[in-house]
């Protein structure tokens, strides 16, 4: 009898182990590393809304595999590269994730690059915007925006068409801010403009009054501005308005964050006339975007999507399309190969993944803040089609890019 019970027990254990193994094989785990708290919490909230909407629309099963999401907060300390790296390691080693996505800020993505290279796990960048990120690991793909792509175009337009002769630059002092500053200044000067000065803000900066005064004292006829999303765009917009800096007194050029809905509420009519170069606005005219905006409005009680939302949405779209292509195989080399060259119609317009760099190719729209239905709102008035990151294009031309898209 004891032998019989032992045999039955052994069979039961083996059966349970087999079931667990089968369940593991039938599940694809995706870890999301985002700022869900702290000064940049809104970035995580909006990216995650895009993730949730895509899964609501397309289900939580792909190629016969159940999709499981594991969320990790990297935002409590602001920018925290060591935290982001630790979370990536924990997700891979402890939680056994197959794919990681998110990354609100550039330092977090760069800190974790070696983790993905060593583990051969794919990581989809849904926001971090420094151009060089995707060149740091062959397992990075991006659905947000490499800033130089948009800011170079804006700098050229500002000097050639926008009437700016002298400019002052105001950017956050980290990768994306420096990237955007260099791209705007270089293009502005090449188009005949003159850069008279600039300031760089600390990454976690709550008060912009002194910087607004420096701009005013510069006597420049224009200014270029970049700050990350979250609380800072509204705070900067408020400081500019309080110091009388408006498009009526100084031509204001910016990336998309400054003219999202929340900062526009803070600035009111003082924002009218700001020119931005960017990849997405909820006001973009297309059937795909109308459906997207409606879905986010319903999810967020009337709030409109922004660039963070569409990058989260497209990040999941990239993952799903690649898994469809691999028939559910989430092996890193197989999956990243499947992502290269993928193209689809996004709420922002046509996008694709550059097969050489694994970075996004997308339209860049020039937009002006105008009064629409009694409220300030960005309105598209021109666009550049299928813009690639110029930084990696330059690296390739100089022979400094490996065949896998990483920097030599």
N, C-alpha and C positions, 0 to 999 in steps of 0.2 A: 504493500500500500504506500509506504514512504517513497519507494522508487517511482511509483506511478504518479504521486503528487509532485515529486521533484521534476519528473518529466513534463508534466502539465505546466508547472511553474516556468520551466525553461522555455517551453513553447510560447507561453504568454509573453515573457520578456522579449523573446526574439520577435514576436509579432508586433509588440509595441515599438520596438526599435525600428522595425521595418516601416511601420506606419509613420513614425517621426521622420525617418529618412525620406519617405515618399512625400510627406508634407513639405519638408524643406526643399525638395527638388521642384515642387509645384508652386513655390512662393519665391517671388523676387522682392528683396528688401531694398528700399531706397532711403538713405539717410539724408535729412535736410539740415544743414548747418546754417542758421540764420539768426539775425538779431531780433529776438522776440521781446526784449526788455531794454531799458536804458535809452540814451538819447537817439539811437537809430532804430528804435522798435518799430516805427511805422514802415520802414523798409521791409522788415520781416513780415509784418502784417499783410502788406500789399502783395509781396511775392507769393506768400502762402495762399492768399485768396486766388491768385492765378492758378496755382497748383490744384487747389480744391475744385475750382470751376472746371478745369480740364477733365479731372477724374469724374466729376459729377456728370459731365456730358458724354464721356467715353467709357465709363465703367472702371472697375478696379481689377479687371482681368485682361491680360494681353497674351496672345499666342498660347492660350490655355494655362497661363501662369497667373496666380493671384498676386496683386501688387500690395505690398505692405509698406507704409510710411512710418519712419522713426524720426521724430523732430528733436533737435538739439539747439539750445539757446547760446549764441556766441556774443550776445550784445550787452550783458550787464555792465561790463567794464569799458564800453565804447569799442574802440578798436583793440583787439586782444589776440595777436597772432599766436601766442603760446596756447591760449584756450582753444582756438580753432584747430590747431594741429593736434592737440590732445583729443578733442572730440572726434576728429577724423580717425585717429588711431583706435579709439574706443569703439567707434561704429564698425570698423573693419574687423578688429580682433575679437571684441566681446559680442557685438550684436550681429556679426557675420553678414553685413550688408553687401549687396552686389554692386550698387551704384551710390554715389554721393552727389548732392546738388545743393544749390543755394549760394552762399558766400556774399554777404552784404557789402563787405569792404575789401579793397585790394590787399592790405597787409595780411588778412586772414587767409585769402586764397594762396598768396605766395608762400606763406609759412607752411602750408599743407602740401605743396607741390611734390616734394620728395616722397611723402607718404603714398601718393597715388602712383608715382613712378615705380617705387619698390614693391608695392602690393599688386600692381597692374590692374587697378580699379579705375573705372571711368568716373570723372567728376564733371558735372555740367555747371558752368558759371552762369548764374541767373542775375547777377548785378555787377560785381567788381569790374571796373572799367579801364584799368591801366592796360595799355596796348600789349605789353610784353608778357602778360599772364599766360596766355596759351602757348608761348614759346618756352615756358619753364617746365612743362611735363607733356609728354606725348599722349597722355590720357585726359588732358583738358579739352573740353569743347565749350563754346560760349554762345548764349542766346541773348545777351544784353547788348552793350555797345562799347566798342573800343573808342574812347573819347576823341583821339586825334582825327578819326574819320569825320566826325561832325564839326569839330571846332576849327579844323583847317578850312573846311568849306565856308564856315561862318566868317572867319577872318578875311578871306578873299572877298567875300560879298560886302563886308563892312567897309573896306577901303575902296573897292571898285564901284559899288552901287549904293552903299548905305550912307555915303557922304561924310564918313569919319576921316579926319586928317591926323589927329593925335589921339592916342589911347592910353589908358591906365588899366592895369590888370589886377584883379582881386580874386585869389584862389585859395582853397584849403591846402595846407602844406603837407601833402602826402601824394603818393603815386598819381592818382587820377587828376588831382589839381595841377601838379607840375606838368603832366602829360598835356592837359588841355591848354595850359598857359603857353607852353612851348609851341604847340600846334597853332594856336591863334596868333601869337606874336610873329611867328615865322611867316605865316600866310599873309598877315596884315602888312608886314614890312615888304614882303615880295611884291605886294600889290600897290606899293607906293606910300603906305602909311608910316607914321613915326610913333614908337613906344616911348612915352615920357616917364614911366615909372610903374610901380606896382607894389602890392603887399601880399603876404601869405598868412592866412589865419591858422591858429592851432586847430587840430582835428576836432577836439571837443571844446567848442567855443560858444559860450552863451550870449555874449554881448558884442555887437559890431559897431557901436557908436564911434569909437576912436578911429576905426578903419574908414567909416563913412566920411568922417571929417578929413582924413588924409586924401581921399578921393576929391573932395570938394576943394581942398587947398592946391591940388595938382593943376587946376585950371585946364585939364584935358577936355576935349570936346566929346570924348566917348569913353566908355568903360566896358571891359569884358569881365564877367563874373562866373565863377564856378564854386558851388558849395554842394556837399552831398545831401541826400534826402534826409527826412526825419524832421527835427525841430528847427534846424538852422536856416533853411530858406525863408521861412516866415519871419524869423528874428532879424535876418539881414534886410529883408524887404522893409520891415518896420523901421529899422535904423536909417535906411536910405530916405524913406518918406519923411522921417522926423528932421532930417538934415536938408530937406528941400531938394534932394537929388531925384529927379524924375526925368522921363524922356523929353519933357519940355525944356529942361535945362542942360541935360547931358544925354547923348545917345547911349542907350544901354543895350549891350549884347550879352547873351547868356546861354548856358546849357539849359536843359529842360527842367531841372529841379526848381529853379527860381520861379518858374511860371506854372507850376502845378496848381491845382485848385486851392489848396490850403494857403500857400504864400499869397496868392492873388486876393484871397479874402482879407489878409492882413494889410495888403498895400492899397486895395480899392482902386480908385481912379488914378492914383499915382503910378500904377503899373501900365497904364494905357500907352502903347507905342513901343514897349520892350520887344526887341527882336531876338528870337532864339533859333538855334539850329539843332534839330533833334530827330529821333527816329520814331517817336510815337506821341500822339495825343488822343484823348478820348473823342475829340471832335473830328478825327479823320473820317472822311466820307467813303464808306464801303459797306456792303451788306454783311461781310464777315465781322467788321468792327461793330456794327449796330447790334448784332447778336451778342457779341462779347460784352459790350457796355451794358446791355440789358441784363445779362447774367450776373455781372458784378454789382450792378445797382440793386438787384434782388438779394444778393448775398450780403451786401454791406449797407443795407438800409438807405439806399439812395446815393451812396458815395460813388464817384466815378473812378474808373481804373486809371492808372498812370503807367510810366515806363517800367516800374518795378513789377506791376501786375502782369503786364504783357510778357515780360521776360520770364516770369515764373510759369505762365501759361505755355509759352513756346518751349521752355525747358522741358516740361512734361511731354509736349508734342514731339520734341526731338527724341526723347527716351522711348516713347511708345512706337514711333515710326521705325526707330532702329531695332527695337525688339521684334516688331512685326517682320522686319527684313531678315533677322537672324533666327526667326521661329522660336523666340523665347530664350535663346542662348545669351547669357549675360557675361560671358567670359570677356575680360577687358579688351584684349586684342581684337576679338571678333566684333565686339560692340562698337569700338571706336572706328574700326574700318567701315562698319555699316553707317555710321553717322556722317562720314565724309561725303560731301556732294549731295546730301539730302536737301530737298527744296519743298516748300509748301506756301500756301497763302495764309499769312498771319493777319491778325487784326490791324497790324501796322502796315500791311502791304506784302508784296512778295519778298521772301527771305530764303537764304540757302546757307549751307555750311561749306566754307571754302575747303576743298579737299586737301590743299597744301598746308594750311595753317590751322584748320579746325575752328576758325573764328567765323562770326556771322557776316554775311553780305546782305545789305539792306538799303532801302531808300533813306536819304536824309532830307528832311523837310525844313524849309524856312518858314517861320511863323511869326505873326505879329499879335500882340495883345490888343484886342478891340472890345468895344461894348457890344455884347450880344444878349438880347432879352433883358437889358438893364444891368448886366453883370460883366466884369472883365473876363475875357476868355481868349485863348490862343486860336488864331485862325491861320491855316496854311495858305501861303501865297506862291510858293515855288518849291521845286524839289530837284535833287540829284539822284539818278537811278543807280541801283546796285553798287553802292560804295563799299570798297574794301578798306581794311586798316592800312594806312600809308606807312606806318612804322615798320611793319613786317615786310611790306613791299620793298622798302628801302634796304632792310637787312638782306632780303633775297638778292636784290640787285648788287649788293656789295659782297655776295658770297658768304654771308654770315648766318645763313639759315640751313639747318640740316634737312635731309629729305623727309623726315617725319614732322617738320614744322617747328622743331625746337631750335633755340639759338646756339650757335657754336661757341 
